[in-house]
Amino acid sequence: MPYRPFRSTYYDERMRASPALLRARAPYLVKNTVTGFAICALVIGIYSYTINVISQDEFDDVIVPDQPANRTQQNGPTTREGVRQAVLEARKQQ
């Protein structure tokens, strides 16, 4: 007798649905189909509403500068110099 890990009365040897399984599922077929379509319609509706709302967004109130800010013109030390100073101060404390 060969090893059969899954034995069910609802499936035959080829794992096809038996007439008993089809009879057991029959009362729920229409309800499950309607529920599936309703869930899909809800998801598609939410997605289309979101895309519609986002596409109407206007950015006229956002101020865009003519040129990007130049960080080298600042009076403070650059990042590399700041790191170098922090390393020197840490060595002095040791």
Secondary structure, 3 states (H helix, E strand, C coil): CCCCCCCCCCECCCCCECHHHHHHHHHHHHHHHHHHHHHHHHHHHHHHHHHHHHHCCCCCCCCCCCCCCCHHHCCCCCHHHHHHHHHHHHHHHC
